[in-house]
Amino acid sequence: MGLGTVAPMRIPITRPVFDEADLEAIRQPLLNGWVVQGPHVQAFEGKVAAYTGARHAVAVTSCTTGLHLALAALGVQACDEVVVPAFTWISTANVVEHLGARAVFCDVSLETFNVDVERMAAAITPRTKALTPVHLFGLPAEMDAVLALAKDRGLFVVEDAACGLGARFHGRHVGTLGDLGAFSFHPRKAVTTGEGGMVTTADDARGDLLRCLRDHGASRSDLQRHGNKAAFLLSDYDHLGYNYRMTDLQGALGSTQMDKLEWVQTHRTARARRYDDVLSPLSGWLSTPRVPAGVEHSYQSYVCLFRPETPTLANVDRLYDLRNRLMLRLEERGVATRQGTHAAAHLGYYREKYGIRPEHFPNAWMAERLSLTLPLYPQMTDAEQDFVVEQLETAWREVR
Ligand SMILES: *Cc1c(COP(=O)(O)O)cnc(C)c1O
C-alpha cells in the first residue's frame, strides 16, 4: 500500500464474539467423549433459565425446531390454525404448516415492525389454537394486549423470541410471558452456538413433554439413564417424537457464550443508543427503531425504515428501487446492510397456497421493501460507527 493511502474500511452486518474460553469449552466434550445431550447441554439450559427467569429451558437444534416442538407440545394438528405475523422469518409460519395446520397471517405495524394486535384479533376463527407473537429484531411485542386477547379467546401463546435474548417487557424477560417461548443461537443473534435453540416454559408437565419430544419421544433421557443402574435398558416411547437434540459441543459453547451475554448486551445497547443520536439529522428520510415505554429492546438487529416520503402501496415500488440503490452504494463503500427480514406471507409458498396479494398485508409488504438493517456488533468502535453514518449520508446524496 502506498504512502498516504488508508486501508479501506469494511463493516460487516454483524460479528460473533468468540474467545479462548469458547475454544477451551468445545475441547471438553471431545476430551470426555460425551458429545450429545449430556452435562454441557444441561449446564447451558441452566444458564438460559437463570438469565431469563424461565422455570424450564429445553435445548434444541434451532429456534425453528424449538417452535415446531412448542406447537407440537400444545397438540397443534391438522385443521387447527395458528395466527402468525406477516412480517417475520419464514420459519415462524413453516412450523405451523409442518404440523398440518394452517398459518393464518396478520399484518404488522410499520412503526415497530411487530404484530398489530387488532389485526391479530381479526384473524382469529373457531379453528384458531394459538397465537405466535414475534419479538422482531429484539423489540418486545405488545404482550399485555396479546395475552389479554389469548385469555379472552381461550388460545395458547407461543412467543417467537428468536431475537429476544436480553429483551424485557415491563421487567419480564420475553419468552417467559406466554405458554412457551423459543430462542435462537444462530450466528446472527446476540450469542451463538452455530445452530441452536432453546424452548422455555413455566409448566412442569409441558417441560417434561418438550424433553421427551426432542428425544424421539423417549420417556427417559440419556442423562437419566446414565445415572441409573439398569442403564442398558431403553426407554418406552409413548409419543411421536423428533430428533432435535443439541450436541454437547454446542452446549459447552452456549455456556461460555452466555457468560458473555451481559457484556454483549451492554455494548450492543450502547451502540444502538449512539446510532439513535448520530442518525437523528437523517430523520427526514430514515426512521430509527422506535422503543415504546416500558420495554427493553435487545437490538438483535438495528433496523431502520427508509421513508423519504410516507410509504403507500402506490409509491412503494419506487421507494424500494431507491432503497436498493442506496444499499448497493453502501456495499460499494464498504458498509454491509440488509433488509430487516422477509414478509413471510408474501413469499412464494404462502402467496401461491393462499392467494396472498400485497394489499392483504400492506405493512408487511412495505416493511420488507423499505427496512434497512445497519451494522451492529458489540466490538464496534466509534470510528467504525461514524464511518457507517458518513457513508449513509454520502450514498444518499448520490442516489436521491
Ligand atoms: C432467526 C429467527 C428464527 C429462526 O431461528 P433459527 O435458530 O435459525 O432456526 C425464527 N424467527 C425469527 C423471528 C428469527 O429472527
The ligand as an SDF file (V2000), in Angstrom:
LIG
                    3D

 15 15  0  0  0  0  0  0  0  0999 V2000
  -33.5810  -16.1990   13.4100 C   0  0  0  0  0  0  0  0  0  0  0  0
  -35.0670  -16.3100   13.5160 C   0  0  0  0  0  0  0  0  0  0  0  0
  -35.7250  -17.5360   13.5060 C   0  0  0  0  0  0  0  0  0  0  0  0
  -35.0070  -18.8250   13.2130 C   0  0  0  0  0  0  0  0  0  0  0  0
  -34.0310  -19.1420   14.1390 O   0  0  0  0  0  0  0  0  0  0  0  0
  -33.0990  -20.4300   13.8210 P   0  0  0  0  0  0  0  0  0  0  0  0
  -32.3850  -20.6650   15.1060 O   0  0  0  0  0  0  0  0  0  0  0  0
  -32.1840  -20.0090   12.7140 O   0  0  0  0  0  0  0  0  0  0  0  0
  -33.9970  -21.5300   13.4290 O   0  0  0  0  0  0  0  0  0  0  0  0
  -37.0900  -17.5680   13.7050 C   0  0  0  0  0  0  0  0  0  0  0  0
  -37.7890  -16.4400   13.8930 N   0  0  0  0  0  0  0  0  0  0  0  0
  -37.2130  -15.2300   13.8910 C   0  0  0  0  0  0  0  0  0  0  0  0
  -38.0350  -14.0100   14.1270 C   0  0  0  0  0  0  0  0  0  0  0  0
  -35.8280  -15.1260   13.6820 C   0  0  0  0  0  0  0  0  0  0  0  0
  -35.2450  -13.9150   13.6520 O   0  0  0  0  0  0  0  0  0  0  0  0
  1  2  1  0
  2  3  1  0
  2 14  2  0
  3  4  1  0
  3 10  2  0
  4  5  1  0
  5  6  1  0
  6  7  2  0
  6  8  1  0
  6  9  1  0
 10 11  1  0
 11 12  2  0
 12 13  1  0
 12 14  1  0
 14 15  1  0
M  END
$$$$
